[in-house]
């Protein structure tokens, strides 16, 4: 009896919190009456990729490719992301469903657990990576304890996520203006030390370009390929398809490209030999390098607000996915997963950033490609009516294996693009072979 009463008390408490902060619709489509404004959904997306980590990535690209090639990779990669994320987001807007609900249609009522669980876990890892970066930068810059600063960051980010989609809106309102003002100042101040010709002519670290265009594209795509694949978690709140696309555009190419360019311009302008974007050679380190007390305080606030935006978004995605899988509440999972992420972050997982992006570029793009083919070309009105659909898993495996082969045998090509294209083609081919338990809609 006590177990039942405790369970009832937990459910009652969760219901009261939902009444106060808003229902998150973990297990059902968002009705039109609960949709948020176009401005709100745009702020949710705008505050996601406009972050210091994006600037670090821009620095890595410029160091590895030279400024001109890196600029091409940034622009092309972000346009591909707009097409990919925008199309997936429209599915969420049209059906009002989060990623887990859509995945249950494509992969099956039980099969979706593998796709949603993988992405939710990867996003939890991304939350841990960003939380670790926060603690590491604060620790190295101000001489504060790394573990303590990581815990402070993680608890803050859990609090933002706990509020729900409203919290993502609010942190976007705080982080975006800070990044725009400080990022543009950093880029302009660094550029003032040299000429535009020198910036555009920057050939890479110590004058050597070591990163191919394919790898560069993979880095651009993989930075947000996981969150971009579960974009329905955000775009299901959009009131219309137009607002859904506009919100996506605000992130890709706009916000993500701005962030990358800030880091890229700074790196090319300063041309520091053996620069370390994860050390002091980033916009946060640049601001503190001025040795102005007021600017250092502002940089401290900026870092927590800025990385708080991406961390809360990733934790929201992870909590939404796992709450659906476990049949529980998003806010409860945010606390549990957030605490787990803090423990992982304390182990310096952020040091494996490039390996992390490589893994995402192999495993994630096939999932999105399969959903796009299924929902746009084959079964637009399908429902979750079987437990397992084997064909998506076959295509997913083939796409990832092909990408793994590309990474090892043809490193000049993009693993992310290869994985998506191959998985989409394979699924489109094998899904048209009808089975007794599932039918494919054929064009008239």
C-alpha positions as CSV (number, residue, x, y, z in Angstrom):
1,X,0.0,0.0,0.0
2,X,2.8,2.4,0.9
3,X,4.4,1.8,-2.6
4,X,1.1,2.6,-4.2
5,X,0.6,5.7,-2.1
6,X,4.2,6.9,-2.8
7,X,3.6,6.4,-6.5
8,X,0.4,8.3,-6.3
9,X,2.1,11.1,-4.5
10,X,4.9,11.3,-7.1
11,X,2.3,11.5,-9.9
12,X,0.3,14.1,-8.0
13,X,3.5,16.2,-7.5
14,X,4.5,15.8,-11.2
15,X,1.0,16.9,-12.2
16,X,1.2,20.0,-10.0
17,X,4.6,20.9,-11.5
18,X,3.2,20.5,-15.0
19,X,0.3,22.7,-14.1
20,X,2.7,25.4,-12.9
21,X,5.4,25.2,-15.6
22,X,3.4,23.7,-18.5
23,X,2.7,20.2,-19.9
24,X,5.6,18.9,-22.0
25,X,3.6,16.3,-24.0
26,X,6.2,13.5,-23.7
27,X,3.7,10.8,-24.7
28,X,1.3,12.5,-27.1
29,X,1.3,15.1,-29.9
30,X,1.2,18.8,-29.0
31,X,-2.3,20.1,-29.8
32,X,-2.6,23.4,-31.7
33,X,-4.0,25.1,-28.6
34,X,-0.7,24.4,-26.8
35,X,1.6,25.5,-29.6
36,X,4.0,28.3,-28.8
37,X,4.6,31.5,-30.8
38,X,6.8,31.7,-33.8
39,X,9.1,34.0,-31.9
40,X,9.4,31.6,-29.0
41,X,10.3,28.6,-31.2
42,X,12.8,30.8,-33.0
43,X,14.4,31.8,-29.8
44,X,14.7,28.2,-28.7
45,X,16.6,27.4,-31.9
46,X,18.5,30.6,-32.2
47,X,20.0,30.1,-28.7
48,X,21.1,26.5,-29.4
49,X,24.0,26.8,-31.9
50,X,25.2,30.4,-31.3
51,X,27.7,29.2,-28.7
52,X,31.3,29.3,-27.7
53,X,31.7,25.7,-28.8
54,X,30.6,26.7,-32.3
55,X,33.4,29.3,-32.3
56,X,35.9,26.7,-31.1
57,X,34.8,24.5,-34.0
58,X,35.2,27.4,-36.4
59,X,38.8,27.8,-35.1
60,X,39.5,24.0,-35.5
61,X,38.3,24.2,-39.1
62,X,40.4,27.3,-40.0
63,X,43.5,25.7,-38.3
64,X,43.0,22.5,-40.2
65,X,41.8,23.8,-43.6
66,X,42.9,27.4,-44.0
67,X,40.4,30.2,-43.9
68,X,39.0,30.0,-47.5
69,X,38.4,26.3,-47.5
70,X,37.0,26.4,-44.0
71,X,34.6,29.1,-45.0
72,X,33.3,26.9,-47.9
73,X,32.9,24.0,-45.5
74,X,31.0,26.2,-43.0
75,X,28.6,27.6,-45.6
76,X,28.0,24.3,-47.5
77,X,27.7,22.3,-44.3
78,X,25.2,24.8,-42.7
79,X,23.0,24.8,-45.9
80,X,22.9,21.0,-45.8
81,X,21.9,21.2,-42.1
82,X,19.1,23.6,-43.0
83,X,17.7,21.2,-45.6
84,X,18.1,18.2,-43.2
85,X,16.9,19.7,-40.0
86,X,14.2,21.8,-41.7
87,X,12.7,18.8,-43.4
88,X,12.7,16.7,-40.2
89,X,11.3,19.7,-38.2
90,X,8.3,20.0,-40.6
91,X,7.4,16.4,-39.8
92,X,7.3,17.3,-36.1
93,X,5.3,20.4,-36.8
94,X,2.8,18.6,-39.1
95,X,2.2,15.8,-36.7
96,X,2.9,17.6,-33.4
97,X,5.0,14.7,-32.3
98,X,8.4,14.5,-30.6
99,X,11.2,12.5,-32.1
100,X,10.4,9.3,-30.0
101,X,6.8,9.3,-31.2
102,X,7.9,9.7,-34.9
103,X,10.6,7.0,-34.5
104,X,7.9,4.6,-33.2
105,X,6.1,5.0,-36.5
106,X,9.3,4.4,-38.6
107,X,11.1,1.8,-36.5
108,X,8.2,0.2,-34.6
109,X,6.5,0.6,-31.3
110,X,9.4,-1.3,-29.6
111,X,12.1,-0.8,-32.2
112,X,12.1,3.0,-31.7
113,X,13.8,2.4,-28.4
114,X,17.1,1.7,-30.1
115,X,17.0,4.8,-32.2
116,X,15.6,7.1,-29.6
117,X,17.7,5.6,-26.8
118,X,20.9,6.0,-28.8
119,X,20.2,9.6,-29.7
120,X,19.1,10.5,-26.2
121,X,22.2,8.9,-24.7
122,X,24.5,10.6,-27.3
123,X,22.8,13.9,-26.4
124,X,23.3,13.2,-22.7
125,X,27.0,12.7,-23.6
126,X,26.9,16.0,-25.4
127,X,25.5,17.7,-22.3
128,X,28.4,16.1,-20.3
129,X,30.9,17.3,-22.9
130,X,29.7,20.9,-22.8
131,X,29.4,20.9,-19.0
132,X,33.0,19.6,-18.8
133,X,34.1,22.4,-21.1
134,X,32.5,25.0,-18.9
135,X,34.2,23.7,-15.8
136,X,37.6,23.3,-17.6
137,X,37.6,26.9,-19.0
138,X,36.5,28.4,-15.7
139,X,39.0,26.4,-13.8
140,X,42.0,27.1,-16.1
141,X,41.1,30.8,-16.4
142,X,40.2,31.8,-12.8
143,X,42.1,29.1,-10.9
144,X,38.9,27.6,-9.4
145,X,38.4,23.9,-8.7
146,X,37.4,22.1,-11.9
147,X,35.0,19.6,-10.2
148,X,33.3,22.3,-8.2
149,X,32.8,24.5,-11.2
150,X,31.5,21.6,-13.3
151,X,28.9,20.8,-10.6
152,X,27.8,24.4,-10.4
153,X,27.4,24.4,-14.2
154,X,25.6,21.1,-14.3
155,X,23.1,22.1,-11.6
156,X,22.4,25.4,-13.3
157,X,21.8,23.7,-16.6
158,X,19.5,21.1,-14.9
159,X,17.4,24.0,-13.5
160,X,17.0,25.5,-16.9
161,X,15.9,22.2,-18.4
162,X,13.5,21.5,-15.6
163,X,11.5,24.5,-16.5
164,X,10.9,22.9,-19.9
165,X,10.6,24.5,-23.3
166,X,9.9,27.8,-21.6
167,X,13.3,27.6,-20.0
168,X,14.9,27.0,-23.4
169,X,13.2,30.2,-24.6
170,X,14.4,32.2,-21.7
171,X,18.1,31.1,-21.8
172,X,18.0,31.9,-25.5
173,X,16.9,35.4,-24.7
174,X,19.9,35.8,-22.4
175,X,22.6,34.0,-24.3
176,X,22.0,35.3,-27.9
177,X,22.4,39.0,-27.3
178,X,25.5,38.3,-25.2
179,X,27.1,36.2,-28.0
180,X,26.2,38.7,-30.7
181,X,27.7,41.7,-28.9
182,X,30.8,39.9,-27.5
183,X,31.4,37.7,-30.5
184,X,31.3,40.5,-33.0
185,X,33.6,42.6,-30.8
186,X,36.1,39.7,-30.4
187,X,36.1,39.1,-34.2
188,X,36.4,42.8,-35.0
189,X,39.1,43.5,-32.3
190,X,41.2,40.5,-33.5
191,X,40.7,41.5,-37.2
192,X,42.0,45.0,-36.4
193,X,45.4,43.6,-35.7
194,X,45.9,42.5,-39.3
195,X,44.4,42.9,-42.8
196,X,41.5,41.2,-44.5
197,X,43.9,39.9,-47.1
198,X,45.9,38.2,-44.4
199,X,42.8,36.7,-42.8
200,X,41.5,35.3,-46.1
201,X,45.0,34.1,-47.0
202,X,45.6,32.2,-43.8
203,X,46.7,28.7,-44.9
204,X,46.2,26.8,-41.6
205,X,48.2,25.9,-38.5
206,X,51.9,26.7,-39.3
207,X,50.9,27.2,-42.9
208,X,49.8,23.6,-43.4
209,X,46.2,22.5,-44.2
210,X,45.7,19.1,-42.7
211,X,42.0,18.6,-43.0
212,X,40.2,17.6,-46.2
213,X,37.0,19.2,-47.4
214,X,35.1,15.9,-46.6
215,X,36.3,15.9,-43.0
216,X,35.6,19.6,-42.7
217,X,32.0,19.0,-43.8
218,X,31.6,16.1,-41.4
219,X,32.8,18.3,-38.5
220,X,30.3,21.0,-39.4
221,X,27.5,18.5,-39.8
222,X,28.3,16.4,-36.8
223,X,28.4,19.4,-34.4
224,X,24.6,19.4,-34.3
225,X,23.6,16.3,-36.3
226,X,22.3,14.6,-33.1
227,X,20.1,17.5,-32.0
228,X,19.2,18.2,-35.6
229,X,17.9,14.7,-36.0
230,X,15.6,15.0,-33.0
231,X,14.5,18.5,-34.1
232,X,10.9,17.4,-33.8
233,X,11.3,17.8,-30.0
234,X,11.5,21.6,-30.7
235,X,9.6,22.1,-33.9
236,X,6.4,20.2,-32.7
237,X,5.8,23.5,-30.7
238,X,5.7,25.6,-33.9
239,X,2.3,27.0,-34.8
240,X,2.8,26.6,-38.6
241,X,5.1,25.2,-41.2
242,X,6.4,28.6,-42.1
243,X,7.4,29.4,-38.5
244,X,9.0,26.0,-38.2
245,X,11.2,26.6,-41.2
246,X,12.0,30.2,-40.1
247,X,13.1,28.9,-36.6
248,X,15.3,26.3,-38.3
249,X,16.8,28.9,-40.6
250,X,17.6,31.0,-37.5
251,X,19.8,28.2,-36.3
252,X,21.2,26.8,-39.7
253,X,22.8,28.6,-41.4
254,X,22.5,31.8,-39.4
255,X,23.4,31.2,-35.7
256,X,25.7,28.3,-36.3
257,X,27.6,30.1,-39.1
258,X,27.9,33.3,-37.1
259,X,29.4,31.3,-34.2
260,X,31.9,29.5,-36.4
261,X,32.9,32.7,-38.2
262,X,33.7,34.4,-34.9
263,X,36.2,31.7,-34.0
264,X,37.5,31.3,-37.5
265,X,38.2,35.0,-38.0
266,X,39.8,35.3,-34.6
267,X,42.1,32.4,-35.3
268,X,43.1,33.5,-38.8
269,X,43.6,37.1,-37.6
270,X,45.9,36.2,-34.7
271,X,47.6,33.3,-36.5
272,X,48.9,31.8,-33.2
273,X,51.3,28.9,-33.9
274,X,49.9,25.6,-32.5
275,X,46.7,27.4,-31.3
276,X,44.5,25.4,-28.8
277,X,40.8,26.4,-29.1
278,X,40.0,24.3,-26.1
279,X,42.6,26.1,-24.0
280,X,43.0,29.9,-24.1
281,X,42.8,30.4,-27.9
282,X,39.0,31.0,-28.1
283,X,36.7,34.0,-27.6
284,X,36.4,33.4,-23.9
285,X,40.2,33.2,-23.5
286,X,40.6,36.3,-25.8
287,X,38.3,38.4,-23.5
288,X,40.1,37.3,-20.4
289,X,43.5,38.0,-22.1
290,X,42.7,41.7,-22.1
291,X,43.1,41.6,-18.3
292,X,40.3,44.0,-17.7
293,X,38.3,43.1,-14.5
294,X,34.9,44.2,-15.9
295,X,35.5,42.2,-19.1
296,X,36.6,39.1,-17.2
297,X,33.4,39.3,-15.0
298,X,31.4,39.6,-18.2
299,X,33.2,36.7,-19.8
300,X,32.4,34.6,-16.7
301,X,28.7,35.4,-17.0
302,X,28.8,34.9,-20.7
303,X,30.3,31.4,-20.5
304,X,27.7,30.0,-18.1
305,X,24.8,31.6,-20.0
306,X,26.2,30.6,-23.4
307,X,27.1,27.0,-22.7
308,X,24.0,26.8,-20.5
309,X,22.0,27.3,-23.6
310,X,23.4,24.3,-25.5
311,X,23.6,22.1,-22.4
312,X,19.9,22.7,-21.5
313,X,18.8,22.0,-25.0
314,X,20.8,18.7,-25.1
315,X,19.5,17.7,-21.7
316,X,15.9,18.5,-22.8
317,X,16.3,16.2,-25.8
318,X,17.8,13.4,-23.7
319,X,15.1,13.7,-21.0
320,X,12.3,13.9,-23.6
321,X,13.5,10.7,-25.3
322,X,14.2,8.7,-22.1
323,X,10.9,9.8,-20.5
324,X,9.0,8.4,-23.5
325,X,11.1,5.2,-23.3
326,X,10.6,4.7,-19.6
327,X,7.0,6.0,-19.5
328,X,7.9,8.8,-17.0
329,X,8.1,12.6,-16.8
330,X,10.5,14.7,-18.7
331,X,11.4,16.8,-15.7
332,X,12.1,13.8,-13.5
333,X,14.4,12.5,-16.2
334,X,16.1,15.9,-16.6
335,X,17.2,15.7,-12.9
336,X,18.3,12.1,-13.0
337,X,20.1,12.3,-16.4
338,X,21.6,15.7,-15.5
339,X,23.1,14.3,-12.3
340,X,24.6,11.4,-14.3
341,X,26.0,13.8,-16.9
342,X,27.7,15.8,-14.1
343,X,29.5,12.7,-13.0
344,X,30.6,11.9,-16.5
345,X,31.7,15.5,-17.1
346,X,34.0,15.4,-14.0
347,X,36.0,12.8,-15.9
348,X,37.2,15.2,-18.6
349,X,35.1,13.7,-21.4
350,X,35.3,17.0,-23.3
351,X,38.9,16.1,-24.2
352,X,37.5,13.6,-26.7
353,X,35.6,16.2,-28.7
354,X,36.8,15.3,-32.2
355,X,36.3,11.6,-31.6
356,X,32.8,12.4,-30.4
357,X,32.0,14.2,-33.6
358,X,33.4,11.4,-35.7
359,X,31.1,8.9,-33.9
360,X,28.1,11.1,-34.4
361,X,28.9,11.4,-38.1
362,X,28.8,7.6,-38.5
363,X,25.8,6.6,-36.3
364,X,23.3,9.5,-36.5
365,X,22.8,10.6,-40.1
366,X,21.3,7.3,-41.3
367,X,18.5,7.7,-38.7
368,X,17.4,11.0,-40.1
369,X,17.7,10.0,-43.7
370,X,15.5,6.9,-43.1
371,X,12.8,9.0,-41.4
372,X,12.8,11.5,-44.2
373,X,12.5,8.8,-46.9
374,X,9.7,7.1,-44.9
375,X,7.7,10.2,-44.0
376,X,8.1,12.1,-47.3
377,X,8.3,9.4,-50.0
378,X,6.7,6.2,-48.6
379,X,4.4,6.4,-45.6
380,X,3.4,10.0,-44.9
381,X,0.2,9.1,-43.0
382,X,1.5,5.9,-41.4
383,X,0.9,5.2,-37.7
384,X,2.8,3.1,-35.2
385,X,1.1,-0.2,-35.8
386,X,3.8,-2.9,-35.5
387,X,6.4,-3.6,-32.8
388,X,9.4,-3.9,-35.0
389,X,10.1,-2.8,-38.6
390,X,13.3,-4.6,-39.7
391,X,13.9,-2.6,-42.9
392,X,14.9,0.7,-41.3
393,X,17.4,-1.2,-39.1
394,X,19.0,-2.9,-42.1
395,X,19.4,0.4,-43.9
396,X,20.7,2.0,-40.7
397,X,23.4,-0.7,-40.4
398,X,24.4,-0.5,-44.0
399,X,24.6,3.3,-44.0
400,X,26.8,3.3,-40.8
401,X,29.0,0.5,-42.1
402,X,29.6,2.4,-45.3
403,X,30.4,5.5,-43.4
404,X,32.9,3.5,-41.3
405,X,34.5,2.2,-44.4
406,X,34.7,5.8,-45.8
407,X,36.4,7.0,-42.7
408,X,39.1,4.4,-42.9
409,X,39.5,3.9,-46.7
410,X,38.5,7.2,-48.1
411,X,39.2,9.8,-45.4
412,X,38.9,12.7,-47.8
413,X,35.1,12.1,-48.1
414,X,32.4,13.1,-45.6
415,X,31.3,10.2,-43.4
416,X,28.2,12.1,-42.3
417,X,27.0,12.7,-45.9
418,X,28.0,9.2,-47.0
419,X,26.1,7.6,-44.1
420,X,22.9,9.6,-44.8
421,X,22.9,9.1,-48.6
422,X,23.5,5.4,-48.5
423,X,21.0,4.7,-45.7
424,X,18.3,6.7,-47.5
425,X,18.9,4.9,-50.8
426,X,19.0,1.5,-49.3
427,X,15.8,2.1,-47.2
428,X,14.0,3.5,-50.2
429,X,14.9,0.4,-52.2
430,X,14.1,-2.3,-49.6
431,X,11.0,-0.6,-48.1
432,X,9.1,-1.0,-51.4
433,X,9.3,-4.8,-51.0
434,X,6.0,-5.4,-49.3
435,X,5.6,-7.8,-46.4
436,X,2.5,-9.3,-44.9
437,X,2.6,-7.0,-41.9
438,X,3.4,-3.6,-43.6
439,X,2.3,-1.9,-46.8
440,X,4.1,0.9,-48.6
441,X,2.1,3.7,-50.2
442,X,2.8,3.8,-53.9
443,X,2.3,6.8,-56.1
444,X,-0.7,6.6,-58.4
